[in-house]
Amino acid sequence: MTSTAKSSWSRTRHTGAAAVALTAATALLAGCSSGDTSDNPLEEEKAEAGTVVVGSNNFAESTLLADIYGEALRAKGLKVTYKHNIGSRETTYGLMKNGSITVLPEYNGSLLAYLDPEAEQESTDAVNTAVKAKLDKKLTLLDPSPAEDKDSVGVNAETAKKYKLTASSTLVDLKDVAPELVIGGSPEFQTRSQGLEGLKSVYGLEFKSFKALDAGGPLTQAALTRNTVQAADVFTTDPAIVKEKFVVLGDPENLFGFANVTPLVHKDALSQEGVDALNEVSAKLDTQTLLDLDAQVQLDKKDPLDVAKSWLESAGLG
């Protein structure tokens, strides 16, 4: 299936609708010490020669990914400083272009939607190729990881047990049971191609009814937990999946597009050794791993830097 970047409507979660996560991330960062961190993340100061500046957007997962990237680089002997919790993609992209940031965790499909809203998304490689063609000439993407934080359909534990749905189940497995299920999501989910319309046209799913909630936020989580809805639009690395034992259904036709975690880098400011280090991270970071790491930070309230270091060591990258 071919989806368009224009359809990635809820990807703004990663940069614009992260105000709730911002509060939590700020509290976490106040108590952590990610090495050398800029006091003013918006400061437009070009990175010192020989120093890699790793930035992050203003939500907890981006901070965690930045720490993973930065500590992987430090493990190779590179000098690293951080600019955490910067803000929206509009701001971070500008800082990348002017050299204030060297490395930034990105989501390939979301970045393509920002650079070219009309671009088609056919595969991870095709998305990355399209992004590279649209990027400022000083920037490039490195290897994409299998890890994706994107929209999905999840069911609660009660529903999963009733219909024998597991982590290996896909949306195809819902075809016979969808008429018995109430599905929830943001109001837009009811009419978007990456929503009920696409679920019907691509997978033949027709649900009992739709309940308007929010875009994978607390209203959706509460409705799933209370069984007010049995299925809902959830994000694939949301720690609520772990906490509430939701089951996320696979999307073999890629209805929900692509959102692979991918390093965005300033080409002239990162050595080949640094490129190799970040590509090694991408090779080992999958969605389940990122979900588990997010849960440690957001549910267990662990320091993201400690979580990053621990995972890198366990992956042989620390």
N, C-alpha and C positions, 0 to 999 in steps of 0.2 A: 504493500500500500504506500502511496505517496501522500505525505502530509505537508502542509505549508507552514513556514515560520510564523505567518500571520495568525495561524490557529493556536499558537502557544500562548493563549490568553492568560493563564494562571501562572506563568513563569515569573510574573512580576513579584511573586512571593519572594524570590531570591534577592530582590533589590529594593522594591518599593513598599511592599506590605509586610515588612519585617519589623515594624515598630515594637510589637510585643516581644519578639526575640531580642531586639536591641536592649531592652531593659535588663533582661536576664544576662545577655552577653556582657553588658557593661559591668554588672555586678560580679560576674566571674572574672573579668579581666582586671578588676580593681584588686583582686586578691592573688593574681598570678603574675609570673615574671617571665615573659617570653623573651628572655635575653634583653637585647637593646631595643627598646620600643620608643618610637617618636612620641613626644608629648602632644604634638599637634598632627594628627594623621592627614589633615588637609593641606599641610604645608607643601608648597610647590618648590621643593629644593631638589635639584638633580642629585642622584645617588653619588656618593664619594667613589672615586675610582677604586676598583677592587672590592667594593662592598655590594652585596646583593640585598636589595630592599624588597621584602615580601609584604604585600598588602592583603587586606581582606575587606569584604563588604560588611554591612552592619547587621549581621545575624550570626547565630552561634555556629552553624555548620561551616560557614566561610572562615571564621576564626580558627576552628579546629583544622581545617584543610591547610590554611596558611601555616599553622604551627607544624603540621606534617611536612610540608614542602621545605620550610625553613630549617627544621632539624635534620632532614635528609641531606640538605646542602651542607650544613655544619659538620655532619658526619664524614663528609668528603674533604673537610678542611677549609671550606669557603667561609669568608666573613659575612655574617648575616645580621641585618637589623629588620625590625618589623614596623609596619604602619597598619595597625589593626583598626577595625570598626570605622571604616572611612565613610561609607554612605552608599548611594545608589550607583548603578552602572554608569550613568552619565558622568559622575565625578571620577570614578576609578579609571574609566577608559581615558579620560583626559590626562590623568596623572601617569598612566602607562605611556601615552604618546609623548609626553614631555620629559620622560625619563626619571620622574620622581619615584616611580615604582618599577622594579625589575620583573617581579613575578606576581601573578594574581591567580587564585583558583577561579575557574570559570565553568560554565555549563554550555556546551557547544551549541545546542539548539537554541537556547535562550539568547546567546550572543549573536547568532545568525539572525534571529528575529529582531534584535536591536539594530543590526547593521543593514538588513535587507528584509523588511516585513513580507515581501512577496516571494521570497525564495522557497523552493521546494525542499523537503527533507525526505530523502529516499533511504539513506543508510547513515551510519555513524561516519564512515569514511567520506561519503559525499557531503555531509554537513561540514566536516572539518575542511574539506577542499574548498567549499563555498565560502566559509568564514575566512580562510587565508586569502582568498581573492579579494575580499572586501576590507580586510584589515588595513590600517595604516602601514606603510611600507617598513616602518621600523619595528613592527610587531609580528609575532607568529604564534601559532598554537603548537604545542608538543603533542606527544601521543595521548589519545583519549584513554581514560580508564573504563573498565566495564561498569563502574559505579554510576548510577543514575539517581537523581532526585527529581522525580517528575510525577505528574498525575497518574493515578491508577484507580482501579475499582477494588475496594477491600470489603470483606464481609466480617461480621463479628464472630466470636468464638462459637456462640450458640448455633448460628446458621452454618458455619463450617462443619460442625459436628453433625448436624441434622442431615446435611447433603453430602457428607464425606468429602469436603473440599480441603485440600492441603496446600502446602507451599509450592508443590509442583503442578497444581491445577491452573488452568487458564480460563480466559473469558469464554472460550468455546464450551467449557463445562457448565456454563450458566444457562445455556439455551433452553433446556427443558424446565429449569426451576425458576427462571426470571419472572414468569407470570405470578409467582407466589411471593415475590419480594418487593418491598418498598425501598427505593433507592433515594439517597439524599446527596445534595451538593449545592453549590452556589446557584442563584437564580439563572445565571447564564449557562450553567451546565445543561439545563433542560433544552436549550435551542442550539447549542454549539455543535460543530462537526466533531470536535473532541469532547463529546458529551453524549447525551441520549441519542441524538441523530446518528452519530457515528456508530454507537453501540448497536443500533438497529440495522443500519445499512451494511456494516462490516461483519458483525457477528450474529445478526438476526435476533438480538435480545429485545424483548418487549416486557417491561416491568409492570407490576401491578399498579404502582403509582409513583409519583415523584414528590419529595418533600424539599422545599427550598430551605437551605441552611446557610453555611458559609463555605469558603474555598478551602476545605481540608482543615479548618480551624477548630476551636473548642466546641462550637455548636455541633459540628459534624461528629466529633469524637464522642460527645455526650449522647447524641442520638443513637450512634452505633452501640455504645456501651449499654444503654437502656433498652435496646432493641426496638426503639421507635422506628428506626430504619434498619434493614438487615444488610444493606449494601450501601456504599457511599464512595464519593471521590476522595481519596486520601493520597498523600504524598509518600513516595516509596521509601524515604528514609526518616519518616516521622517517628520519633520515639514512642508515641502512643501505640504504634503497632506492637512493640515489645511489651509495653505496660498492660495493654488490654487484650493481648493475644489475638489481634485482628489477623486475618489471612489475606494477603495481597495476591490477586490473580494475575497470572502472566498475560502479556499482550503480544502474542506472536505476530500480529499484523501491524504492529507499531502504530496503532491508532493515536496514541498519545505522544507521538513524535520521539525526539531524542533529547536527552539532557545529561550527556556523559560529562563527568567531572574531568576537566582538562586544564593543564597549565597554560596560561597566556603569558608570554614573556617578551621582554624588550631584547631584541636579538643581539645588539652590540654589547649589552651589559651582562651577559651570561655566557660563561665558558662552556666548551664542549663537555667538560667534566660535570658541570652543573646540569646541562641538558640530559646527560646520561642518568644522573641521579634522579631527576624528576620523572624520566621515562620509566625507571625501575619502580618508582612509587606507583605510577599509573598501572603498570603490569600486574601489581599485586592488590590493588584496591577495587573490590567489587561492591555491589549494592548492599549485600548482607553485612559485610565488614563495616561499611560506613554507617549503616543503621545501628550496629552494635556500639560503635565508637560514639555516635551521637547520643545514644542512650546513656552512656557513661557520663557524658558531660551534662546533658539536660535533665536526666532523671536522677542519677547518682550524685550530681553536683561535683564531679571531679574537675580538677584544673585541666583545661584543654591541652596545655603544654605537656603535662604529665601523661595524659592519654596518648598524645602524639608520640612522645618518646617511647612509651611502653610498646605501642603497636609497631613502631619502626624496628625496635629491638627484636620483637617476636617474628617479624617478617625478614629478619636478616639485613635490614637496611640502616640500623642505628649505629 
